[in-house]
């Protein structure tokens, strides 16, 4: 297949196609983040052609593509996300709900808010490629959003999204919307993968949260009287699934907080003064060290003969596993950059399931793309 991948990131699309055993002839990737491009090149080399900024697609050096069989992308979601501003696709003066209006505003030099408006560039390129290949397959991923914006996207693409929680195929709770005309098997059964199945037994000492970070989690908000422990963003090794991996994992708390209650965890790289660790990475007595803001002093404690939980970050390797990636996929960049792009990336197990419908399309009626029908506006009807 010849593939165009918009907002390509670190080329999770290429990895998913490979896992789905889809032969790729040419893979054109539009991405501007230099670190994501570095990871893509480190893993795929010359198999991927990077073509530049999605907003300048008409000027891409190789814009006269061969016949494209598949266009994929995950347009920026920050302005759609329930955790974000939820401004949607907007300029400084109005919401942008059609390609025609977007093009008119763009021609007038109007500035757009955020980045979610870039969805309209996806639509422009899709329509350009559809004119050459009416049978082109398409795929778009985004976060759950307000119904009005979901309908705007559905109307532009002509299909209703499929909502899938990656928890069915991985150890991560990650609900996303997928718009596609690929007829794939939607009857996804829980594979039974649990969080403890992907957690490392040896944890670098610098993954431990400091007492300052732990105190931050316990701070009570004056607005609603709750602390961040109550928000539910953190993960717990006793639960079957992790919270959603996001780009903010680089910041640590509250999202990248794991209460690790396993007793067989070994902390590596730890250095103690006046106390030593046994061969299992635990203290050799029944008392904790003084709790301080230094993470090496707040590692593991013994409480009434039981180990108290470790409060730590997920490692980059664990985040890769939660996203269905090889653990060394982001080895070419720093830890902070790896967290960002892994969180911004796709859950590859889910994408692979969808792409499997390219080679083995499902004949089941309920697996076919559901055509979008614009809701009747009752208020306009009354007028």
Order of alpha helices (4+ residues) and beta strands (2+ residues): beta-alpha-beta-alpha-beta-beta-alpha-alpha-beta-alpha-beta-beta-beta-alpha-beta-beta-beta-beta-beta-beta-alpha-alpha-alpha-alpha
